Structure formats: C-alpha cells, structure tokens
C-alpha cells in the first residue's frame, strides 16, 4: 500500500514511477478540481464525478460520483487482471470501499482469490489498518509504504535491474 496525506502527491508519484515501469489498473488524478479515472494500460480517461442530472450516483460527503464511472473502472481492472498487466494499481481505496461501495466488490474478488496478483493500493493516511483488515485479514507480507519509502524502494529496484 502506498499511503500519505490527501493531496501529498501519491498519484503524481505513481505517474512518475509508471514512466519506467509497466503495470495495469487505474489512477484517479485530480485535474481542474475534478477527479477522474485513468486506465493505466490504455491511457483512456473518464470523469469520476457524476453529471448534474445523472442517475445512479455514489455519494461521499459533498461529492457525487458516477456509478457508471466505477463500473468502467471495475471492467478495466478485470481486463488488466485477465491480461496479466501486473502489478495492478488501484488509486485509491478509501471510505467508499470500506463501506462496501465503489471498488469494494472487485477488491474482494482480487484479494479473495487463491492467486492474489501483485498489488499497489493507494490508501489515504489513517485508513491503512482498516483497509488491511477489510481486504487482507490474515495475509502476511502486506507492505505499507509512505511516499518517501516508496521512492526509496523504487530507486533500489531500478538499480538492481540496471
């Protein structure tokens, strides 16, 4: 898990990391104050937030997210799993998933399988223990990395493969 405070640059760090590394999954950058999903494997982006008249929204605080956007994110994750695009990045796992919505079902499918792929979950600081309990209970080897620790690991891996 990659963790840090809201707005600390977790997604930006992953974008930089992806310049030298292959992966599948989704990123959720914020541009012009709006959150979006971006497929890592295809580069396709779509808005996460619901339109003003959209039905089927998922609400978190003052935000209304599009259920259709989450459905597309789930389809992207399942495609990348089948294609073997590893590691799988899920940016981000938070309160929505912990209450059983958003990407919860696909996370349960991924982490509950006999063969859990290499995962990088982006988790806001303060939620890591809840996410570990919800999706990795009893699993050994779940690493929680701050932004700085992730940078260090990325540098050492890059040196090892050069």
Secondary structure, 3 states (H helix, E strand, C coil): CEEECCCCCHHHHHHHHCCCCCCEEEECCEECCEEEEEECCCCCEEECECCCCCCCEEEECCEEEEHHHHHHHHHHHHHHHHHCCCCEEEEEECHHHHCCCCCHHHHHHHHCCCCCCCEEEEEECCCHHHHHHHHHCCCCCCCCEEHHHHHHHHHHHHHHCC
